[in-house]
């Protein structure tokens, strides 16, 4: 209910809605214990009130799930296909909130060097289905404010996709502030060129490629999809990706736990007032002047790093060009909501992402 004012508190802000099923159980237990002793101790009475508040807040997440699914189904109506072997039968599975999300084991090839720009060795991890065949490709780009992260980030997601019949290439790029724009997008393009030349060694089909990224990685995924690329891109999925860098700099979120302006300074080399052309070149919306690959945009309404309004605005920009685009806004979710892989937000994102990719590569 209260946005986090600091990065430390943001961990709880992100996680609380995603573990709300466990909080419901804990609140019920606490309420039962508190009510038992409420007549004799003031502490028990306070605990009972706190348990009621915690229970109400936690239940509020699931109270909004049905309406959210209805909106998402409508938004995805023309951009969704049932996978041949769907991993998610329903948008939210209650049992998975407690037991986790099961995925078959994938064959994983780690630390494959694809480029060495400026003496920096860039690697990728490849996740293959256990069976042989010719599979669509998903290129995964990690987030981390363009300053941190590795190809092994979001390994559970990559394994999950591989078990559904995709070859996942999780790629690396050089980090700010040591390396500034456009080093990052150049590295993504280098990874796509390597995939074009070597995908067949891992049973990948380069005629069916989808890009997916989170936060800074989603920003790079959109740019790679909307600009000329070494391979034909069939679709792109953006999880809370920044699309309007200059606007975000001029009007940062309130509160601003990640400190957006220093992050963009480190990435681009200064403020937009000093380098408007660079900010425009590095913003995905700049390229929404013509039809681009189909796009799925997933944002959290409570995001105080990349505000949801920018995702909605990007949807409108793309729709105006005739680009197939869907915008999904999760009401209770903060930035990086899928850090809890089996949480309600992540489950929703997985369900619709799986169907979007199946539609894009069909």
C-alpha positions in Angstrom: 0.0 0.0 0.0 2.9 2.3 0.7 5.6 2.7 -2.0 9.1 2.1 -0.9 11.2 5.3 -0.4 14.5 3.4 -0.4 16.2 0.6 -2.3 16.4 -1.5 0.9 12.7 -1.3 1.5 11.9 -1.9 -2.1 12.7 -5.6 -1.6 9.7 -5.8 0.7 7.5 -3.6 -1.5 8.2 -6.0 -4.5 7.9 -9.2 -2.5 4.9 -8.8 -0.3 2.2 -9.1 -2.9 4.0 -12.0 -4.5 4.0 -14.0 -1.3 0.5 -12.9 -0.3 -0.7 -16.5 -0.3 1.8 -17.3 2.5 0.9 -14.1 4.2 -2.8 -15.1 4.3 -1.9 -18.4 6.0 0.4 -16.6 8.5 -2.3 -13.9 9.2 -4.9 -16.6 9.9 -2.5 -18.4 12.3 -1.6 -15.1 14.0 -5.2 -14.1 14.2 -6.2 -17.4 15.8 -3.4 -17.1 18.4 -4.2 -13.4 19.1 -7.9 -13.9 19.5 -7.2 -16.7 22.0 -5.4 -14.3 24.3 -7.1 -11.0 23.4 -9.2 -10.8 26.6 -6.2 -10.8 28.9 -3.4 -9.0 27.1 -3.2 -5.7 25.3 -0.3 -7.1 23.1 -2.7 -9.9 21.8 -5.3 -7.3 21.0 -2.8 -5.2 18.9 -1.7 -8.4 17.2 -5.2 -9.3 16.3 -5.7 -5.9 14.7 -2.4 -6.3 12.8 -3.4 -9.8 11.6 -6.7 -8.5 10.3 -5.0 -5.7 8.4 -2.4 -8.1 6.9 -5.1 -10.6 6.0 -7.2 -7.9 4.2 -4.2 -6.6 2.3 -3.1 -10.1 1.2 -6.6 -11.2 0.2 -7.0 -8.0 -1.8 -4.5 -9.3 -4.3 -6.5 -12.4 -5.1 -9.8 -10.4 -5.1 -8.5 -8.5 -8.1 -7.2 -11.6 -10.0 -10.5 -12.4 -11.9 -11.0 -8.9 -13.3 -7.4 -8.8 -14.2 -7.6 -12.0 -16.2 -10.7 -10.8 -18.0 -8.8 -7.6 -19.1 -5.8 -9.6 -20.1 -7.8 -12.0 -22.2 -9.4 -9.1 -24.0 -6.1 -7.4 -24.6 -4.5 -10.7 -25.9 -7.5 -11.8 -28.0 -5.7 -11.4 -31.4 -2.2 -12.1 -30.2 -2.5 -15.4 -28.4 -2.2 -19.0 -29.5 -2.4 -22.2 -27.5 1.0 -23.8 -27.3 1.4 -27.4 -28.5 2.2 -28.5 -25.0 1.2 -25.6 -22.7 3.0 -25.4 -19.4 0.4 -23.1 -17.8 -3.1 -24.4 -18.0 -4.5 -21.4 -16.1 -3.3 -17.9 -15.5 -2.9 -18.4 -11.7 -2.7 -21.9 -10.1 -3.2 -21.7 -6.3 -1.2 -24.8 -5.6 1.9 -23.4 -7.4 1.9 -20.4 -5.1 3.0 -22.8 -2.3 4.8 -25.7 -4.1 6.5 -23.6 -6.9 6.4 -24.0 -10.7 7.7 -27.3 -12.0 9.6 -27.5 -15.3 11.4 -30.3 -17.0 15.2 -30.2 -16.9 16.9 -28.5 -19.9 20.3 -29.1 -21.4 22.3 -26.1 -20.4 25.5 -24.9 -22.1 27.2 -22.1 -20.1 29.7 -19.4 -20.7 29.8 -19.6 -24.5 31.9 -16.6 -25.7 30.3 -14.8 -28.6 32.3 -11.6 -28.8 35.2 -9.7 -27.1 34.7 -6.0 -27.8 37.3 -3.8 -26.2 38.9 -6.9 -24.6 35.7 -7.7 -22.6 34.6 -11.3 -23.1 30.9 -11.5 -23.6 29.2 -14.9 -23.0 25.8 -16.5 -23.3 24.1 -19.5 -21.8 22.0 -21.8 -24.0 19.1 -23.8 -22.8 17.9 -26.6 -25.0 14.9 -29.0 -24.7 15.9 -32.5 -23.8 14.5 -33.9 -27.0 16.0 -33.3 -30.5 14.3 -31.2 -33.1 14.2 -27.8 -34.7 12.8 -25.3 -32.2 11.9 -21.6 -32.1 14.4 -19.3 -30.4 13.9 -17.0 -27.5 16.7 -14.5 -26.8 16.7 -13.4 -23.1 18.3 -10.2 -22.1 18.8 -9.5 -18.3 18.0 -6.3 -16.5 20.0 -4.5 -13.8 20.0 -0.7 -14.7 22.5 -1.5 -17.5 25.1 -1.8 -14.7 24.9 -5.4 -13.5 23.6 -8.9 -14.2 24.8 -12.0 -15.9 23.4 -14.4 -18.5 22.6 -16.8 -15.6 20.0 -14.3 -14.3 16.4 -15.7 -14.6 17.7 -19.2 -15.2 14.4 -20.6 -13.9 12.5 -18.8 -16.6 14.9 -20.0 -19.3 14.7 -23.6 -18.2 10.9 -23.3 -18.1 10.8 -22.1 -21.7 13.2 -24.8 -22.8 11.0 -27.4 -21.3 8.1 -26.0 -23.4 10.1 -26.5 -26.7 12.2 -23.4 -27.2 15.9 -22.9 -27.4 16.8 -20.0 -25.1 19.9 -17.9 -25.7 20.6 -15.8 -22.5 23.0 -13.1 -23.7 25.4 -10.7 -22.1 26.4 -7.1 -22.7 28.9 -4.5 -21.4 27.9 -2.5 -18.4 27.7 1.2 -17.6 29.3 3.3 -16.4 32.5 1.8 -17.7 30.8 1.3 -21.1 28.2 3.8 -22.2 25.6 3.7 -24.9 25.6 2.4 -27.6 27.9 -0.3 -26.4 25.0 -2.3 -24.9 22.9 -2.4 -28.1 26.0 -3.2 -30.2 26.6 -6.2 -28.0 23.1 -7.4 -28.3 23.4 -7.1 -32.1 26.6 -9.1 -31.9 24.9 -11.8 -29.9 22.1 -12.0 -32.6 24.7 -12.3 -35.3 26.4 -15.1 -33.4 23.0 -16.8 -33.0 22.3 -16.5 -36.7 25.5 -18.3 -37.5 25.5 -21.0 -34.7 21.8 -21.6 -33.7 21.6 -24.8 -35.8 24.2 -26.4 -33.5 21.7 -26.1 -30.7 18.6 -27.1 -32.7 17.5 -23.5 -33.0 15.4 -22.2 -35.9 16.5 -18.7 -36.9 13.4 -18.1 -38.9 11.4 -18.0 -35.6 13.1 -15.6 -33.1 11.5 -13.8 -30.2 13.3 -11.4 -27.9 12.4 -11.0 -24.2 13.9 -8.7 -21.6 13.3 -7.3 -18.1 13.8 -3.6 -17.2 17.1 -2.5 -18.8 17.1 -5.8 -20.7 13.6 -5.1 -22.0 14.7 -1.7 -23.2 17.5 -3.4 -25.2 15.2 -6.1 -26.5 12.7 -3.5 -27.9 15.6 -1.5 -29.5 17.0 -4.7 -31.1 13.6 -5.6 -32.4 12.7 -2.2 -33.7 16.0 -1.4 -35.4 17.7 -3.4 -38.2 18.8 -6.7 -36.7 21.1 -9.5 -37.9 18.1 -11.9 -37.7 14.4 -11.6 -38.4 12.5 -10.9 -35.2 9.0 -12.3 -34.9 8.1 -10.6 -31.7 9.4 -8.9 -28.5 8.3 -9.2 -24.9 9.0 -6.3 -22.5 8.7 -6.8 -18.8 8.6 -3.3 -17.3 11.1 -1.9 -19.9 11.9 1.9 -20.1 10.8 3.4 -23.4 10.9 7.2 -22.8 14.3 7.9 -21.3 14.3 11.7 -21.4 10.8 11.9 -19.9 11.7 9.5 -17.1 14.8 11.7 -16.4 12.8 14.9 -16.3 10.0 13.5 -14.2 11.3 10.7 -12.1 8.9 8.6 -10.0 7.9 9.7 -6.5 9.3 8.1 -4.4 12.4 7.2 -6.5 14.1 4.3 -4.7 16.5 3.5 -7.5 17.5 7.1 -8.3 16.7 7.2 -11.9 18.7 10.3 -12.9 22.1 8.9 -11.8 21.3 5.6 -13.5 20.6 7.3 -16.8 23.6 9.6 -16.4 25.8 6.6 -16.0 24.3 4.9 -19.0 24.1 7.8 -21.5 26.8 10.1 -20.1 24.8 13.0 -18.9 21.3 14.6 -18.8 18.9 14.9 -21.7 19.4 18.7 -21.8 23.0 18.1 -22.7 22.5 15.3 -25.3 18.9 15.2 -26.6 19.9 13.3 -29.7 21.5 10.5 -27.7 18.5 10.2 -25.4 16.2 10.0 -28.5 18.5 7.4 -30.2 18.4 5.2 -27.1 14.6 5.4 -26.5 12.5 2.7 -28.1 9.5 5.1 -28.7 11.7 6.9 -31.3 11.4 3.9 -33.6 7.6 3.6 -33.3 7.2 5.5 -36.5 6.3 2.5 -38.7 5.1 -1.0 -38.2 7.6 -3.1 -36.1 7.5 -6.7 -34.7 4.6 -7.6 -32.6 5.1 -6.5 -29.0 3.8 -7.7 -25.6 4.2 -5.1 -22.8 3.8 -6.2 -19.2 4.1 -3.6 -16.4 3.1 -3.3 -12.7 0.7 -0.5 -11.8 2.7 0.2 -8.6 6.1 0.3 -10.4 8.2 3.1 -8.9 11.2 2.5 -11.2 9.7 2.3 -14.7 6.2 3.8 -14.3 3.3 1.9 -15.9 2.2 5.1 -17.7 5.2 4.7 -20.0 4.2 1.2 -20.9 0.6 2.4 -21.7 2.0 5.2 -23.7 4.3 2.9 -25.7 1.3 0.8 -26.5 -0.5 3.8 -27.9 2.5 4.8 -30.0 2.9 1.3 -31.5 -0.8 0.8 -32.1 -0.9 4.0 -34.1 1.6 2.4 -36.6 -0.5 -0.7 -37.0 1.9 -2.8 -35.0 0.2 -5.8 -33.2 0.7 -4.9 -29.5 -0.9 -5.8 -26.2 -0.4 -4.0 -22.9 -0.9 -5.9 -19.6 -0.9 -3.9 -16.4 -0.9 -5.9 -13.1 -2.7 -3.8 -10.5 -0.8 -4.9 -7.4 2.7 -5.4 -8.9 5.9 -3.4 -8.4 9.0 -3.4 -10.5 10.7 -6.8 -10.8 7.5 -8.6 -9.7 8.7 -11.8 -11.3 11.6 -12.1 -8.9 9.2 -14.4 -7.1 8.9 -16.9 -9.9 5.8 -18.6 -8.6 4.0 -15.5 -7.3 0.6 -14.4 -8.8 2.2 -11.7 -10.9 4.8 -14.0 -12.4 2.2 -16.7 -13.0 0.1 -14.2 -15.0 3.1 -13.0 -16.9 4.2 -16.6 -17.7 0.7 -17.6 -18.9 0.3 -14.8 -21.4 4.0 -14.7 -22.4 3.8 -18.4 -23.3 0.8 -17.8 -25.5 2.2 -14.7 -27.1 5.4 -16.4 -28.1 3.4 -19.4 -29.5 1.4 -17.0 -31.6 4.4 -15.0 -32.8 6.3 -18.1 -34.0 3.4 -20.2 -35.3 
